[in-house]
Amino acid sequence: MPSTDPDFRLDGYEAVNNVVADQFWMHIGMDQFHMTLLAEHHTDDAQHSYFVMHNRSVTWGIPGEPQLVALHLKRDPAARTYQFDHAELPLPSMAQSWLMARGCPEERILLPDGMGTAAADDATRVLEQRLRSDGDHFALLASYTYDDEPIETTMMLRAVDEKAAMPFRVLLEEVDTTTWTHTLREGGFQSFEAATQWWEAHWMGDKPQLPSASPITRATTVPGLPARPTPPRGRSR
């Protein structure tokens, strides 16, 4: 079985400058031994590497924070230097989307069978495919990962296009630990207030149904978003 410890292939390389070195240590290096490699791809010319990783150390920090790390390493083999970019995201499909936007082929960064939970149904598989590959039309506004039973993750997205129908979306991933599978569902909202009302009702235990929505697209990050919804209350690890 392949190792689940990430190998960044940086032997003999140095950061392009001290700022990059410090940032790499702060965001990646100091947690490297707590990271589980889920998927990786390396270009033949050794200039680019792409990683999807689970950071176990997040569970000890602020409750609800994203636990997945997407990492893009950029090397200069002639100068033996490297740079990097990374994102902390709540779902593998979002991490894959982020890496695909930076040049990684989709088929090279999919999670292998047996790595993590499997999609429980076609609706989940279709939605994950859209999240990976349908373009940067939605931005991730907030997420909350609850990693005790029942394991679930909620995400709020907003359309980059202000004229989009149902501009706010909520995604809900629920994990079945008996079958080690997960479902992913999507709801559409016309306002931030409506999406926030659903979000808070869900985390207060009311469990409202998600309203239907048109197909969603890949999440990105943009400035100028509304304030984050209120963190879940009454839930702790």
SEMARBA-91195 format. One line per field, with one value per atom (N, C-alpha, C): residue number from 1; residue in three letters; atom name; x, y, z. Coordinates in steps of 0.001 Angstrom, whole numbers, plus 500000, padded with zeros to 6 digits. Layout:
# residues N
num <- c(NUM|...)
residuo <- c(Ala|...)
atomo <- c(CA|...)
px <- c(X|...)
py <- c(Y|...)
pz <- c(Z|...)
This chain:
# residues 237
num <- c(1|1|1|2|2|2|3|3|3|4|4|4|5|5|5|6|6|6|7|7|7|8|8|8|9|9|9|10|10|10|11|11|11|12|12|12|13|13|13|14|14|14|15|15|15|16|16|16|17|17|17|18|18|18|19|19|19|20|20|20|21|21|21|22|22|22|23|23|23|24|24|24|25|25|25|26|26|26|27|27|27|28|28|28|29|29|29|30|30|30|31|31|31|32|32|32|33|33|33|34|34|34|35|35|35|36|36|36|37|37|37|38|38|38|39|39|39|40|40|40|41|41|41|42|42|42|43|43|43|44|44|44|45|45|45|46|46|46|47|47|47|48|48|48|49|49|49|50|50|50|51|51|51|52|52|52|53|53|53|54|54|54|55|55|55|56|56|56|57|57|57|58|58|58|59|59|59|60|60|60|61|61|61|62|62|62|63|63|63|64|64|64|65|65|65|66|66|66|67|67|67|68|68|68|69|69|69|70|70|70|71|71|71|72|72|72|73|73|73|74|74|74|75|75|75|76|76|76|77|77|77|78|78|78|79|79|79|80|80|80|81|81|81|82|82|82|83|83|83|84|84|84|85|85|85|86|86|86|87|87|87|88|88|88|89|89|89|90|90|90|91|91|91|92|92|92|93|93|93|94|94|94|95|95|95|96|96|96|97|97|97|98|98|98|99|99|99|100|100|100|101|101|101|102|102|102|103|103|103|104|104|104|105|105|105|106|106|106|107|107|107|108|108|108|109|109|109|110|110|110|111|111|111|112|112|112|113|113|113|114|114|114|115|115|115|116|116|116|117|117|117|118|118|118|119|119|119|120|120|120|121|121|121|122|122|122|123|123|123|124|124|124|125|125|125|126|126|126|127|127|127|128|128|128|129|129|129|130|130|130|131|131|131|132|132|132|133|133|133|134|134|134|135|135|135|136|136|136|137|137|137|138|138|138|139|139|139|140|140|140|141|141|141|142|142|142|143|143|143|144|144|144|145|145|145|146|146|146|147|147|147|148|148|148|149|149|149|150|150|150|151|151|151|152|152|152|153|153|153|154|154|154|155|155|155|156|156|156|157|157|157|158|158|158|159|159|159|160|160|160|161|161|161|162|162|162|163|163|163|164|164|164|165|165|165|166|166|166|167|167|167|168|168|168|169|169|169|170|170|170|171|171|171|172|172|172|173|173|173|174|174|174|175|175|175|176|176|176|177|177|177|178|178|178|179|179|179|180|180|180|181|181|181|182|182|182|183|183|183|184|184|184|185|185|185|186|186|186|187|187|187|188|188|188|189|189|189|190|190|190|191|191|191|192|192|192|193|193|193|194|194|194|195|195|195|196|196|196|197|197|197|198|198|198|199|199|199|200|200|200|201|201|201|202|202|202|203|203|203|204|204|204|205|205|205|206|206|206|207|207|207|208|208|208|209|209|209|210|210|210|211|211|211|212|212|212|213|213|213|214|214|214|215|215|215|216|216|216|217|217|217|218|218|218|219|219|219|220|220|220|221|221|221|222|222|222|223|223|223|224|224|224|225|225|225|226|226|226|227|227|227|228|228|228|229|229|229|230|230|230|231|231|231|232|232|232|233|233|233|234|234|234|235|235|235|236|236|236|237|237|237)
residuo <- c(Met|Met|Met|Pro|Pro|Pro|Ser|Ser|Ser|Thr|Thr|Thr|Asp|Asp|Asp|Pro|Pro|Pro|Asp|Asp|Asp|Phe|Phe|Phe|Arg|Arg|Arg|Leu|Leu|Leu|Asp|Asp|Asp|Gly|Gly|Gly|Tyr|Tyr|Tyr|Glu|Glu|Glu|Ala|Ala|Ala|Val|Val|Val|Asn|Asn|Asn|Asn|Asn|Asn|Val|Val|Val|Val|Val|Val|Ala|Ala|Ala|Asp|Asp|Asp|Gln|Gln|Gln|Phe|Phe|Phe|Trp|Trp|Trp|Met|Met|Met|His|His|His|Ile|Ile|Ile|Gly|Gly|Gly|Met|Met|Met|Asp|Asp|Asp|Gln|Gln|Gln|Phe|Phe|Phe|His|His|His|Met|Met|Met|Thr|Thr|Thr|Leu|Leu|Leu|Leu|Leu|Leu|Ala|Ala|Ala|Glu|Glu|Glu|His|His|His|His|His|His|Thr|Thr|Thr|Asp|Asp|Asp|Asp|Asp|Asp|Ala|Ala|Ala|Gln|Gln|Gln|His|His|His|Ser|Ser|Ser|Tyr|Tyr|Tyr|Phe|Phe|Phe|Val|Val|Val|Met|Met|Met|His|His|His|Asn|Asn|Asn|Arg|Arg|Arg|Ser|Ser|Ser|Val|Val|Val|Thr|Thr|Thr|Trp|Trp|Trp|Gly|Gly|Gly|Ile|Ile|Ile|Pro|Pro|Pro|Gly|Gly|Gly|Glu|Glu|Glu|Pro|Pro|Pro|Gln|Gln|Gln|Leu|Leu|Leu|Val|Val|Val|Ala|Ala|Ala|Leu|Leu|Leu|His|His|His|Leu|Leu|Leu|Lys|Lys|Lys|Arg|Arg|Arg|Asp|Asp|Asp|Pro|Pro|Pro|Ala|Ala|Ala|Ala|Ala|Ala|Arg|Arg|Arg|Thr|Thr|Thr|Tyr|Tyr|Tyr|Gln|Gln|Gln|Phe|Phe|Phe|Asp|Asp|Asp|His|His|His|Ala|Ala|Ala|Glu|Glu|Glu|Leu|Leu|Leu|Pro|Pro|Pro|Leu|Leu|Leu|Pro|Pro|Pro|Ser|Ser|Ser|Met|Met|Met|Ala|Ala|Ala|Gln|Gln|Gln|Ser|Ser|Ser|Trp|Trp|Trp|Leu|Leu|Leu|Met|Met|Met|Ala|Ala|Ala|Arg|Arg|Arg|Gly|Gly|Gly|Cys|Cys|Cys|Pro|Pro|Pro|Glu|Glu|Glu|Glu|Glu|Glu|Arg|Arg|Arg|Ile|Ile|Ile|Leu|Leu|Leu|Leu|Leu|Leu|Pro|Pro|Pro|Asp|Asp|Asp|Gly|Gly|Gly|Met|Met|Met|Gly|Gly|Gly|Thr|Thr|Thr|Ala|Ala|Ala|Ala|Ala|Ala|Ala|Ala|Ala|Asp|Asp|Asp|Asp|Asp|Asp|Ala|Ala|Ala|Thr|Thr|Thr|Arg|Arg|Arg|Val|Val|Val|Leu|Leu|Leu|Glu|Glu|Glu|Gln|Gln|Gln|Arg|Arg|Arg|Leu|Leu|Leu|Arg|Arg|Arg|Ser|Ser|Ser|Asp|Asp|Asp|Gly|Gly|Gly|Asp|Asp|Asp|His|His|His|Phe|Phe|Phe|Ala|Ala|Ala|Leu|Leu|Leu|Leu|Leu|Leu|Ala|Ala|Ala|Ser|Ser|Ser|Tyr|Tyr|Tyr|Thr|Thr|Thr|Tyr|Tyr|Tyr|Asp|Asp|Asp|Asp|Asp|Asp|Glu|Glu|Glu|Pro|Pro|Pro|Ile|Ile|Ile|Glu|Glu|Glu|Thr|Thr|Thr|Thr|Thr|Thr|Met|Met|Met|Met|Met|Met|Leu|Leu|Leu|Arg|Arg|Arg|Ala|Ala|Ala|Val|Val|Val|Asp|Asp|Asp|Glu|Glu|Glu|Lys|Lys|Lys|Ala|Ala|Ala|Ala|Ala|Ala|Met|Met|Met|Pro|Pro|Pro|Phe|Phe|Phe|Arg|Arg|Arg|Val|Val|Val|Leu|Leu|Leu|Leu|Leu|Leu|Glu|Glu|Glu|Glu|Glu|Glu|Val|Val|Val|Asp|Asp|Asp|Thr|Thr|Thr|Thr|Thr|Thr|Thr|Thr|Thr|Trp|Trp|Trp|Thr|Thr|Thr|His|His|His|Thr|Thr|Thr|Leu|Leu|Leu|Arg|Arg|Arg|Glu|Glu|Glu|Gly|Gly|Gly|Gly|Gly|Gly|Phe|Phe|Phe|Gln|Gln|Gln|Ser|Ser|Ser|Phe|Phe|Phe|Glu|Glu|Glu|Ala|Ala|Ala|Ala|Ala|Ala|Thr|Thr|Thr|Gln|Gln|Gln|Trp|Trp|Trp|Trp|Trp|Trp|Glu|Glu|Glu|Ala|Ala|Ala|His|His|His|Trp|Trp|Trp|Met|Met|Met|Gly|Gly|Gly|Asp|Asp|Asp|Lys|Lys|Lys|Pro|Pro|Pro|Gln|Gln|Gln|Leu|Leu|Leu|Pro|Pro|Pro|Ser|Ser|Ser|Ala|Ala|Ala|Ser|Ser|Ser|Pro|Pro|Pro|Ile|Ile|Ile|Thr|Thr|Thr|Arg|Arg|Arg|Ala|Ala|Ala|Thr|Thr|Thr|Thr|Thr|Thr|Val|Val|Val|Pro|Pro|Pro|Gly|Gly|Gly|Leu|Leu|Leu|Pro|Pro|Pro|Ala|Ala|Ala|Arg|Arg|Arg|Pro|Pro|Pro|Thr|Thr|Thr|Pro|Pro|Pro|Pro|Pro|Pro|Arg|Arg|Arg|Gly|Gly|Gly|Arg|Arg|Arg|Ser|Ser|Ser|Arg|Arg|Arg)
atomo <- c(N|CA|C|N|CA|C|N|CA|C|N|CA|C|N|CA|C|N|CA|C|N|CA|C|N|CA|C|N|CA|C|N|CA|C|N|CA|C|N|CA|C|N|CA|C|N|CA|C|N|CA|C|N|CA|C|N|CA|C|N|CA|C|N|CA|C|N|CA|C|N|CA|C|N|CA|C|N|CA|C|N|CA|C|N|CA|C|N|CA|C|N|CA|C|N|CA|C|N|CA|C|N|CA|C|N|CA|C|N|CA|C|N|CA|C|N|CA|C|N|CA|C|N|CA|C|N|CA|C|N|CA|C|N|CA|C|N|CA|C|N|CA|C|N|CA|C|N|CA|C|N|CA|C|N|CA|C|N|CA|C|N|CA|C|N|CA|C|N|CA|C|N|CA|C|N|CA|C|N|CA|C|N|CA|C|N|CA|C|N|CA|C|N|CA|C|N|CA|C|N|CA|C|N|CA|C|N|CA|C|N|CA|C|N|CA|C|N|CA|C|N|CA|C|N|CA|C|N|CA|C|N|CA|C|N|CA|C|N|CA|C|N|CA|C|N|CA|C|N|CA|C|N|CA|C|N|CA|C|N|CA|C|N|CA|C|N|CA|C|N|CA|C|N|CA|C|N|CA|C|N|CA|C|N|CA|C|N|CA|C|N|CA|C|N|CA|C|N|CA|C|N|CA|C|N|CA|C|N|CA|C|N|CA|C|N|CA|C|N|CA|C|N|CA|C|N|CA|C|N|CA|C|N|CA|C|N|CA|C|N|CA|C|N|CA|C|N|CA|C|N|CA|C|N|CA|C|N|CA|C|N|CA|C|N|CA|C|N|CA|C|N|CA|C|N|CA|C|N|CA|C|N|CA|C|N|CA|C|N|CA|C|N|CA|C|N|CA|C|N|CA|C|N|CA|C|N|CA|C|N|CA|C|N|CA|C|N|CA|C|N|CA|C|N|CA|C|N|CA|C|N|CA|C|N|CA|C|N|CA|C|N|CA|C|N|CA|C|N|CA|C|N|CA|C|N|CA|C|N|CA|C|N|CA|C|N|CA|C|N|CA|C|N|CA|C|N|CA|C|N|CA|C|N|CA|C|N|CA|C|N|CA|C|N|CA|C|N|CA|C|N|CA|C|N|CA|C|N|CA|C|N|CA|C|N|CA|C|N|CA|C|N|CA|C|N|CA|C|N|CA|C|N|CA|C|N|CA|C|N|CA|C|N|CA|C|N|CA|C|N|CA|C|N|CA|C|N|CA|C|N|CA|C|N|CA|C|N|CA|C|N|CA|C|N|CA|C|N|CA|C|N|CA|C|N|CA|C|N|CA|C|N|CA|C|N|CA|C|N|CA|C|N|CA|C|N|CA|C|N|CA|C|N|CA|C|N|CA|C|N|CA|C|N|CA|C|N|CA|C|N|CA|C|N|CA|C|N|CA|C|N|CA|C|N|CA|C|N|CA|C|N|CA|C|N|CA|C|N|CA|C|N|CA|C|N|CA|C|N|CA|C|N|CA|C|N|CA|C|N|CA|C|N|CA|C|N|CA|C|N|CA|C|N|CA|C|N|CA|C|N|CA|C|N|CA|C|N|CA|C|N|CA|C|N|CA|C|N|CA|C|N|CA|C|N|CA|C|N|CA|C|N|CA|C|N|CA|C|N|CA|C|N|CA|C|N|CA|C|N|CA|C|N|CA|C|N|CA|C|N|CA|C|N|CA|C|N|CA|C|N|CA|C|N|CA|C|N|CA|C|N|CA|C|N|CA|C|N|CA|C|N|CA|C|N|CA|C|N|CA|C|N|CA|C|N|CA|C|N|CA|C|N|CA|C|N|CA|C|N|CA|C|N|CA|C|N|CA|C)
px <- c(500855|500000|500889|500599|501426|501435|502536|502647|501630|501077|500157|500873|502211|502996|503426|503145|503510|505016|505501|506889|506863|507327|507235|508336|509249|510318|511119|511536|512281|513731|514195|515600|516505|517410|518320|517760|516529|515909|515844|515866|515657|514541|513869|512837|513465|512676|513206|513640|513069|513516|513073|513486|513198|511710|511011|509571|508865|509205|508610|508977|510226|510646|509832|509642|508868|507413|506832|505438|505227|506181|506058|506102|506988|507052|505775|505256|504079|502838|502674|501441|501531|502740|502889|503867|505086|506155|505891|505377|505200|504125|503222|502174|502398|503540|503753|503533|503994|503897|502502|501592|500192|499330|499955|499200|499167|497989|497798|497611|498437|498356|497149|496271|495092|495282|495931|496192|497350|498095|499220|499462|500067|500488|501743|502717|503975|504199|504540|504796|506140|506265|507475|508716|508539|509702|510100|509400|509697|509417|508774|508537|507297|506354|505104|504726|504250|503657|502357|501372|500046|499659|499135|498800|497414|496669|495491|495817|495733|496120|495079|495002|494174|495103|494822|495658|494988|495494|494891|495030|496022|496242|495119|494339|493247|492217|492056|491049|491373|492602|492979|492816|492491|492450|491033|490754|489441|488401|487339|486323|485736|485585|484910|485782|487061|487923|488130|488343|488594|489812|489715|490776|491591|491217|491943|492856|494011|494986|495249|495079|495510|496830|497846|499189|499692|500161|500801|502235|503188|504608|505127|505880|506472|507987|508698|510157|510864|512057|512990|514150|514128|515173|516566|516689|518017|518576|517745|518194|518073|517370|517129|516383|515365|514536|513069|512259|510830|510000|508753|507704|506482|505448|504261|503028|501892|500596|499762|498853|498047|496687|495753|494423|493925|493208|492577|491095|490598|489255|488543|487202|486481|486223|486300|485969|487091|487312|488296|487990|486715|486366|486731|486626|487027|488541|489275|490732|491175|490511|490842|490557|489421|489074|490145|490583|491598|492887|493272|494491|494316|493146|492877|492985|492532|492632|494079|494998|496425|497199|496466|497129|497159|496601|496643|495515|495815|494751|493820|492529|491550|491807|492069|492216|493448|494396|495620|495506|494432|494340|493104|492431|491304|491800|490994|491383|491300|492301|492238|491178|490722|489744|490270|489391|489775|490373|490571|491118|489956|489635|488493|487200|486086|484787|484406|483537|483083|481743|481486|480189|479094|478020|476958|475991|475919|474913|475347|474561|474878|474758|473779|473612|474873|475502|476752|477867|477989|479050|478894|477660|477423|477775|477373|477659|479158|479852|481304|482001|481506|482077|481890|480729|480493|481406|481574|482450|483881|484300|485670|485861|484884|485229|484354|483392|482465|482799|483966|484375|484259|484921|484997|483819|482615|481433|480923|481388|480969|482194|482049|483133|482725|483690|483455|483370|482226|481990|482266|481850|482062|481902|482513|482321|482450|481872|482019|482087|483178|483374|483187|482215|481965|482460|483548|484219|483972|482955|482439|481120|480609|479319|478211|477312|477358|478302|479220|480217|479543|479697|479118|479852|479733|480348|479323|479185|478331|479208|478802|479530|478545|478850|478049|478859|478240|478882|478074|478756|478078|478511|477551|477862|478741|479763|480587|479775|478916|478020|476837|476735|475681|474288|474193|472893|472461|473254|472930|471663|470858|469700|470181|469459|469864|471347|471768|473202|473881|473119|473722|473387|474386|474208|474745|474109|474605|474812|475971|476280|476307|475804|475808|476350|477488|478044|477824|477260|477023|477707|478425|479192|478476|478342|477805|478995|479286|480477|480266|479029|478808|479175|478913|479253|480485|480963|482085|481836|480618|480230|479757|479548|479056|478070|477155|476267|476580|476358|476553|475310|474706|473503|473686|472865|472985|471634|471618|470415|470691|469669|469820|468994|469543|468883|469041|468051|468092|468777|469019|469646|470571|471520|472420|471643|470609|469814|469096|468534|467827|468793|469963|470957|471420|471608|472046|470979|469714|468630|468631|468830|468904|470107|471243|472496|472325|471780|471651|470605|469505|468488|469059|469876|470483|471371|472233|473174|472531|471325|470585|469794|469818|469200|467865|467371|466058|466114|467267|467487|466474|466335|465425|465926|465011|465380|466066|467008|467640|466717|466456|465653|466414|465684|466328|467131|468105|468974|469385|469730|470280|471718|472322|473676|474677|475557|476586|477909|478821|480114|481236|482459|483633|483788|484186|484368|485739|485788|487045|487008|487850|487861|487892|486983|486956|486797|487248|487083|485663|485359|484097|482907|483107|482001|481326|480053|479391|480085|479699|480260|479918|480782|480538|479291|478538|477395|477845|476923|477242|477740|478865|479338|478291|478262|477285|477360|476212|476144|475677|476139|475719|476365|477395|478099|479565|480180|481609|482138|483477|484070|484014)
py <- c(498800|500000|501248|502244|503463|504163|504868|505602|506735|506974|508105|509318|509242|510395|511190|512494|513270|513417|513252|513512|514673|515839|517031|517118|516183|516111|517414|517869|519124|518910|517673|517430|518151|518957|519720|521037|521343|522617|523561|524856|525893|526815|527413|528399|529539|530135|531190|532417|532600|533668|533335|534157|533870|533971|534848|534976|533679|533118|531855|530740|530715|529693|529769|530977|531151|530762|531172|530858|529357|528699|527254|526526|526940|526315|526560|527781|528136|527373|527244|526681|525190|524691|523304|522529|523017|522253|521876|522801|522517|521464|521256|520247|519029|518946|517887|516498|516274|514940|514631|515603|515366|515264|515314|515297|513902|513507|512250|512560|511965|512180|511446|512179|511579|511376|512323|512218|513141|512792|513617|513423|514446|514357|515191|514645|515331|515365|516536|516629|515987|515506|514793|515670|516984|517879|518321|517801|518080|519519|520290|521687|521889|520962|521136|519859|520025|518937|519425|518533|518860|517823|518307|517414|517745|516695|516824|516066|516764|516162|516454|515547|515776|516140|517276|517754|517400|516366|515895|516901|517775|518721|519756|519925|520905|520537|519250|518826|519301|519758|520241|521754|522397|523855|524397|525427|526075|525107|524821|523877|524296|523316|523538|523944|524246|524719|523634|524011|523027|522163|520880|519944|519470|519897|519474|520585|520194|521143|520796|521772|521663|522414|521742|522331|522226|523363|523405|523874|522993|523316|523630|524722|525125|525180|524366|524270|524853|525356|525738|524750|523664|522640|523181|524191|524737|525502|526327|527126|526364|525213|524385|525201|525937|526715|526321|526687|526386|527541|527599|528454|527571|528111|527293|528168|527521|528123|527045|527437|526425|527001|526107|526502|525463|525932|525041|524984|523796|523635|522479|522473|521476|520149|520102|518883|518512|517200|516806|517389|517417|517945|519418|520182|521586|521721|520869|520883|520496|519503|519092|520212|520893|522011|523102|523421|524457|524079|522804|522345|522296|521896|521864|523259|524270|525651|526094|525351|525665|524679|523969|523173|521682|521173|519737|519042|517999|517258|516591|516646|516092|514624|513831|512388|512032|512969|512686|513018|513690|514121|513541|512598|511934|511031|510889|510025|508565|507754|506334|505616|504489|503690|503336|503441|503110|504258|505409|506576|507493|507530|508295|507546|508238|507605|507632|506697|506610|507316|507843|508462|507410|507751|506790|506644|507645|507580|508439|508330|509074|510575|511005|512446|513046|512311|512780|512831|511792|511751|512876|513147|514206|515574|515829|517115|517301|516256|516354|516636|516016|516290|517752|518320|519727|520625|520277|521087|521099|519983|519917|520718|520696|521053|522081|522688|523542|525029|525410|526808|527555|528685|529474|530437|529901|530748|530998|530214|530379|530485|531253|531433|530804|530199|529627|530756|530853|531924|531471|530258|529742|528227|527563|526123|525743|524596|524069|522551|521986|520534|520018|519136|518511|517080|516761|515483|514459|514673|513629|513141|512017|511519|512516|512800|512400|513304|512719|513488|514184|515498|516232|517550|518058|519330|520178|521428|522374|523442|523901|524929|525922|527207|528244|528870|528970|529530|530718|531613|532746|532891|533199|533382|534608|534476|535621|536604|536073|536893|537328|538627|539126|538966|538737|538571|537112|536208|534793|534479|533553|533074|532222|532280|531539|531767|533008|533309|532676|532289|531649|530168|529350|527898|527364|526321|525593|524141|523601|522185|521485|520262|519454|518072|517743|516395|515657|514456|513623|512279|511819|510579|509489|508324|507133|506271|506233|505506|504000|503524|502076|501513|502277|501842|502561|503554|504389|505016|505588|506310|507708|508570|509919|510348|511226|511878|513367|514004|515442|516008|517021|517643|519153|519790|521219|521902|523089|523898|525287|525918|527256|528282|529487|530566|531869|532736|533997|535109|534880|535925|535302|536123|535705|535415|536242|536060|534715|534322|533046|531879|531975|530913|530810|531964|531974|531396|531678|531110|529598|529055|527586|527064|527748|527331|527258|528293|528332|527329|527165|526186|524770|524504|523167|522863|523826|523573|523667|524217|524202|522910|522051|520741|520587|521634|521524|520665|520619|519812|520108|521354|521670|521083|520831|520332|521437|521047|522014|522284|523554|523850|523503|523173|522764|523910|523545|524548|524074|525010|524670|524225|523606|523068|524090|523627|524462|524296|525219|525125|525271|525193|525103|526317|526065|527152|527796|529109|529857|530796|531796|532773|534161|535020|536390|537333|538601|539574|540119|540876|541578|540735|539595|538729|539220|538863|539240|538608|539058|538477|536998|536225|534801|534579|533495|533189|532841|532933|532648|531215|530962|529594|528775|527451|526601|526730|526735|526801|525460|525139|523895|522660|522832|521695|521829|520777|520761|519401|519324|518026|517115)
pz <- c(500000|500000|500000|499156|499116|500467|500739|501994|502025|503218|503384|503956|504108|504547|503315|503267|502072|501920|500698|500339|499353|499796|498974|497913|497918|496916|496863|498031|498128|498565|498578|498918|497926|498454|497605|497121|497512|497127|498315|498021|499027|498565|499525|499176|498397|497517|496656|497458|498652|499545|500968|501928|503331|503657|502962|503200|502828|501681|501253|502227|502676|503641|504915|505444|506674|506472|505337|505068|504880|504213|504018|505355|506230|507549|508341|508285|509060|508595|507284|506748|506431|506175|505736|506615|506725|507356|508792|509597|511012|511266|510302|510448|509563|508898|507915|508492|509720|510300|510828|510725|511071|509823|508644|507401|506787|506338|505619|504144|503314|501876|501311|500628|500009|498508|497850|496410|496061|495004|494571|493083|492487|491087|490913|490169|489901|488388|487849|486416|486087|484862|484451|484500|484329|484331|485743|486762|488169|488579|487723|488060|488938|488887|489628|490365|491601|492356|492971|493000|493515|494572|495694|496798|497356|497712|498570|499852|501004|502283|503357|504318|505505|506659|507302|508405|509729|510380|511632|512763|512693|513785|513878|512808|512831|513887|514156|515130|516537|516768|518104|518220|517114|517113|517206|516416|516430|515881|516628|516141|514802|513914|512643|511486|511723|510640|509573|508298|507236|507562|507257|507610|506414|505202|504014|503521|503008|502471|501013|500150|498753|498626|498103|498001|496579|496044|494735|494931|494672|494747|493351|493236|491970|492146|491385|491516|490301|490541|489470|489555|488755|488866|488591|487753|487445|488635|489267|490414|491719|491688|492885|493951|493512|494431|494239|495212|495106|495642|495164|495690|495909|496546|496780|496916|496775|497064|497728|498584|499272|499611|499931|500396|501387|502380|503359|503027|502707|502176|502862|502853|503630|502924|501580|500842|499876|499650|498635|497262|496867|495546|495416|496498|496455|496366|497091|496996|495586|495001|493638|492653|492817|491953|492006|493217|493407|492680|492755|492095|490574|490116|488682|488079|488824|488347|488215|488816|488761|487896|487035|486011|486225|487305|487554|486793|486024|485343|486354|486073|487015|487326|486287|486489|487306|487452|488201|489687|490099|491489|492175|491536|492167|493290|494328|495443|495005|495321|494968|495787|495288|496011|497397|498387|499751|500528|499875|500559|500945|502227|502694|502471|502649|502457|500976|500593|499209|499054|497863|497585|497694|498390|498658|497495|496608|495545|494364|493282|492065|492270|493083|493312|493911|494823|495425|494394|493587|492581|491558|491138|490153|490732|491968|492586|492806|493231|493407|492077|490994|489671|489301|489578|489276|490100|491372|492228|491706|491118|490608|489334|488436|487052|486358|487007|486269|486285|486734|486650|487958|488020|489254|489367|489426|489469|490881|491835|493226|494127|495193|496166|497491|498161|499484|500497|501154|502119|503545|503878|505233|505202|506178|506314|507781|508120|509472|509378|509867|509881|511298|511472|512776|512686|513410|513202|514295|515119|516000|515420|515954|515491|515806|514860|513445|512661|511906|511165|509986|509903|508792|508590|507374|507017|506284|506697|505987|505355|504173|503451|502876|502963|502330|501202|500022|498848|498343|497633|497017|495581|494703|493288|493100|492276|491919|491068|490217|489405|490273|490558|491432|490832|489517|488871|488793|489356|489280|490065|489527|490269|491431|492550|493749|494036|494309|494422|495625|496654|497819|497818|498075|498106|499430|499902|501070|500655|500975|500758|502106|502128|503344|503019|503618|503500|504813|504735|505916|505718|506752|506685|507467|506856|507517|507925|509212|509675|509718|509550|509502|508132|507083|505726|505185|505910|505509|504139|504006|502806|503197|502200|502465|501395|501784|500832|500810|499670|499522|498858|499490|498967|498898|498035|497761|497893|498497|498561|498032|497439|496885|497639|497794|498535|497763|497843|497132|497919|499220|500023|501059|501510|502581|503851|504118|505332|505322|504170|504083|504268|503656|503811|505255|505911|507308|508228|507945|508756|508689|507474|507357|508126|507959|508601|510116|510708|512163|512650|511894|512288|512246|511236|511116|512312|512657|513738|515119|515203|516459|516634|515605|515733|515049|514367|513716|512456|511791|510593|509482|509052|507947|506628|505702|504387|503594|502746|501850|500667|500345|499160|497887|496838|495596|494991|494163|493544|492169|491304|490000|490171|489135|489280|489796|490671|491292|490553|490759|490117|491125|490625|491482|492387|493626|494587|494427|494604|494592|495780|495791|496880|496294|496716|496220|497384|497246|498319|498346|499389|499453|499813|500469|500833|502107|502321|503571|504765|505948|507169|507242|507900|508063|508898|508620|509468|510871|511814|513201|513341|514044|514247|514971|514718|515382|516890|517513|518969|519503|520684|521306|520742|519894|519324|519696|520152|520459|520149|520073|519765|520968)
